[in-house]
Amino acid sequence: MSPFLGRWHIVSMTEWDEDYIHEEVPAFIEFGEHQQGSFQFAYVRGEIDYRISTRDGEPAVEWSWEGNDDQNSMSGRGWAMLKSDDCIVDPKRWTTQATCIC
C-alpha cells in the first residue's frame, strides 16, 4: 500500500498566508485509489493523476493536475517527497511555491 494514500492537510505555502489557503475549506490534497485524487486550497481546486516514485532514494509522488482558480482553467505538474510518516514536502514544484503537507 502506498504511504501517500489518503487525504493530506496543506499546512503552509510560501506565497500565501494560512488564512487565505483555508479560505473556502481546510486546504488538502488527496491521493485516492487507482492513482486518482483531488485537491483544494484557497480558490484553486482540481483533480490529479499521480504515480508513486522515488527521489534520492526516498518515497515520492508525482502528479499532473487540472482544475480551476475562481472559474479560470488551470493545469500543471507537481511532486512531493515523504519526510516522515505524517508529512510530505513539495519543494516549489506545485503552483511555484514551497508547500508543507501533513
LOKOLTI-378756 format. One line per 10 residues: number of its first residue (from 1); their letters; for each residue x, z, y of C-alpha. Coordinates in nm, 2 decimals. Layout:
NUM = a = X/Z/Y  ...
END
This chain:
1 = mspflgrwhi = 0.00/0.00/0.00  0.12/-0.09/0.35  0.24/0.20/0.57  0.08/0.03/0.86  -0.28/0.01/0.71  -0.53/0.18/0.93  -0.61/0.25/1.30  -0.32/0.34/1.53  -0.38/0.51/1.87  -0.18/0.34/2.15
11 = vsmtewdedy = -0.04/0.64/2.35  0.16/0.46/2.62  0.25/0.13/2.77  0.53/0.08/3.03  0.32/-0.13/3.27  0.00/0.07/3.29  -0.08/0.44/3.31  -0.26/0.63/3.03  -0.60/0.64/3.21  -0.60/0.26/3.25
21 = iheevpafie = -0.51/0.18/2.89  -0.80/0.40/2.77  -1.05/0.27/3.04  -1.32/0.15/2.80  -1.22/0.31/2.47  -0.93/0.50/2.34  -0.66/0.23/2.31  -0.59/0.12/1.95  -0.45/-0.14/1.71  -0.60/-0.15/1.36
31 = fgehqqgsfq = -0.43/-0.31/1.06  -0.71/-0.38/0.81  -0.74/-0.53/0.47  -0.64/-0.89/0.39  -0.39/-0.89/0.68  -0.65/-0.89/0.95  -0.71/-0.64/1.22  -0.82/-0.58/1.58  -0.71/-0.41/1.90  -0.82/-0.29/2.24
41 = fayvrgeidy = -0.65/-0.14/2.54  -0.78/-0.14/2.90  -1.00/-0.45/2.92  -0.80/-0.65/2.66  -0.94/-0.69/2.32  -0.90/-0.92/2.03  -0.83/-0.99/1.66  -0.49/-1.00/1.49  -0.35/-1.17/1.18  -0.05/-0.97/1.05
51 = ristrdgepa = 0.23/-0.97/0.80  0.44/-0.68/0.67  0.82/-0.74/0.70  1.14/-0.56/0.77  1.37/-0.55/1.07  1.72/-0.39/1.05  1.62/-0.26/0.70  1.32/-0.07/0.84  0.95/-0.14/0.77  0.80/-0.37/1.04
61 = vewswegndd = 0.47/-0.55/1.11  0.45/-0.89/1.28  0.12/-1.03/1.42  -0.04/-1.31/1.62  -0.34/-1.23/1.82  -0.63/-1.40/2.00  -0.86/-1.23/2.24  -0.97/-1.19/2.60  -0.90/-0.99/2.91  -1.23/-0.95/3.10
71 = qnsmsgrgwa = -1.35/-1.29/3.00  -1.01/-1.48/3.02  -0.90/-1.61/2.68  -0.55/-1.49/2.58  -0.33/-1.52/2.27  0.02/-1.41/2.17  0.25/-1.26/1.92  0.39/-0.91/1.86  0.58/-0.69/1.63  0.64/-0.32/1.57
81 = mlksddcivd = 0.87/-0.10/1.36  0.78/0.22/1.18  0.97/0.50/1.34  0.82/0.79/1.14  0.52/0.84/0.92  0.29/0.87/1.23  0.44/0.65/1.50  0.53/0.28/1.54  0.71/0.13/1.84  0.66/-0.21/1.98
91 = pkrwttqatc = 0.97/-0.29/2.17  0.84/-0.51/2.46  0.72/-0.79/2.23  0.34/-0.75/2.27  0.20/-0.81/2.62  0.56/-0.80/2.75  0.55/-0.42/2.75  0.71/-0.14/2.56  0.43/0.03/2.37  0.42/0.36/2.17
101 = ic = 0.16/0.36/1.90  0.09/0.67/1.70
END
